[in-house]
């Protein structure tokens, strides 16, 4: 298995034109169905968001950190009094009482929209695509199509015609996401200290160090 540094070098060498070719080959058009923004069965929506992306949404909305993001639940356990405890290594976009992304809205006809569309995280910008590099995130479920290094995950918009301009824009975001995911993974690894936040019930270890659920430093 390649090191994270080697995978990062590969991500930085990705050719946007080649990625766009693959996206065109697969085909995609967002139908605004909302499936990628809402809970599935009993599983709340989980979309990874980086610390700088949380701050970007905060600047747009003037929300508190907790309004934008929550500790990724993987690695956390529920206590007998209904609270959570443990440590995790990512942030997820905040959800509402139904488990849907808190920024997801629908009009009267049921057409989905994002209330922070211009500041939405890279994983939202690039869904349903991912790149086959270790250390990058893959949407839930197996890939249903692939072309070269690009994988496509379940989405009703797949297989539709996409313009070259839109394919290139999506490809550029996909490369940016791969690079940032690997930079984040390296930062988490290098800054991880299991003893840095002793006594805190919930700790998120991100590339900037251990944090409390409100985004403040736990060091």
N, C-alpha and C positions, 0 to 999 in steps of 0.2 A: 504494500500500500504506500502510495506517495505521501510525503510529508505535506503538512498544510502549506508550508512555504513553496513547495513545488507546485501544488495545486493552485496557489495564488499566482504564481508566475504563468501558469497555463491560462488562468482566467484573464490576466492582463494581456495575454497574447491573442485572445479570441478576436476573430475578425467579424466586425459588425455586418459586413456584406454577406459573409457565409451564414451567419445566424439568420439574417433576413431571408436568404434563399431557403433555409430550412423552414422558417415560419410560413413563407409563401407556399412551400411544398405541402405543408400540413393544412394550411388554411385556417382562418379564424376571423370571426366578427362577434363582438360582445352583443348579446341579445338583451342585456339588462334584466335577466331573470332573477338575479339576487342569490342564486344558489351558493356562490362563493363567499357571500357576506353573512349568511345565516346559519343557525345551528342545524346540525344533522342528527335526527332522532334525539337521543338524550345527550349528545355531545355538543357542548357550547362551541361557538366559533373560536378558532385559534389561528391568528395570523401574526407572524413574527414582526416586531417593530424594533428598530434600532434606537439607541438613546438619542441620537441627533434627529431622527425622524419624529420621536416623541416631542422634542423641543420645537420642531418646525410646526407641528400641529398645534402646540401650545401657543405659538406666536400668532397663528391664524385665528384661533378660537378664544384665546385668553383663558383656557381651561387649566385646572390643576393637573399635575402629573397623573394622579389616580383617575381623573376623568378620561384620560387618553389611553393609558396602558395599565396592565395588571401583570403580576408575576405569571409567567407561563406555568400552568398547573402541573406539568410533568415533573415529578420529583417531590411534589408536595403531598402531604397527607392531611386528612380531616381529623381533628381532635374530637373528643367526646362532647365538647361544648359547641361544636359546629364551626370552630375557627380552623385556619390552616397553619401548618408548620412545615419546616424543612428548607431546603435550598434548591434553587433552580438556576438555569444559565441563560434564560432568554426572557424578553418581555413580549407580551401578546397584546393586541389591541383590546381595549375595554369592551365588555359586552353589556347588554341590557338584561332585564329580568327574564327575557325569553331565551337568552343565550346568543342572540344575534349581535353582530357588530354594532356598537352604539352609534356609529355614524351612518348606518344604513337607513334609508328612507324609501318610501313608496308613494307614488301619486295615486289618484283615485282609480286609475286603471290597472294598478298593480305593477307598474313599471318601476324598477329599482333605480336608485341613485345614491351617490355618496355625498354627504354634506361637507366633506373636506376633500373633494375630488382633486383639487389642485395641489394638495399637500399629502395625498395618500401615500402610504409606504410603497417601496419598490416591489414587495411581494404582491401587492394589490395591482400595481401597474402592469405586472408581467404575467399574472394568472391567465391561462392555465399552463404556462410553459416553465420549464426548468432546464438547466444544463447538467449533463452527466459528469460532474466533477465532485469528488469526495470533499466533504466539508461544506457543501452547499445544501440548502434545504430543498426538499421535494414535497409537493402537496400530498395530502393524504391519498392513499390508494395507488395502485400500480399505474404506470404510464399506459395509455391506450393507443398512442401513436408516437413515432419518433422519426427524425430525419437528421442524420449525422449525430452531432452531440446534443441536439435539442430534443427534449422529451415533452410530450403533451399529455396532460392529465384530464380526467373526465370533465367535460363541459359541453353544453348543447351548442355552443358557438363554433366548435371545431368543424373543419371541413368547408367552411364558407370562404368566399373570395375575400382577399385582403389586398389593398393597394400597396404598391412598392413603398410609398412614403410611410404608410402606417406600419408596414413590416419593419422598415429600418428604424423607426422610432421605438417600436417594441423591442427590437433587437438591441438597440443601444441601452435601453433600460435593463434588459436581461443581463447584458455584460456588466453593467454597473452593479446590479444586484449580486452577481456571482463574486465580483471583486470585494464588495463590502461585506458579504457574508463571511468570506475567508479572512478578511482583515479583522472582523469581529471575533471569529473563532480563535485566531492567533492571540488577540488581545485578552480574551477570556482566559485562555491557557496560561499566558504569561503573568497575568495579574491575580490568578486564583490563589487564595490563601484560606484553607479550611478553618483556620483559627482566627481570622480577621474580624469576624462578626459574632463571636461567641455570645450567647445570651439573647440574640435576636430570634424571635419565633420564625420569621420568614426572611430569607435573604436571597436577593437576585445577584448573581455574579455576572456582570457584563464586562465589556472591554475597558470600562473606566474604573472597575473595582467593585467591591460589594456594596449593595444598596438595599435600603428598606423599601417596602412596597410603595411609599410615597415619592420615591426617586431620590431621597436624600442619602448621603454617604453613610455607610454603616461601619466605617473604619474608626 
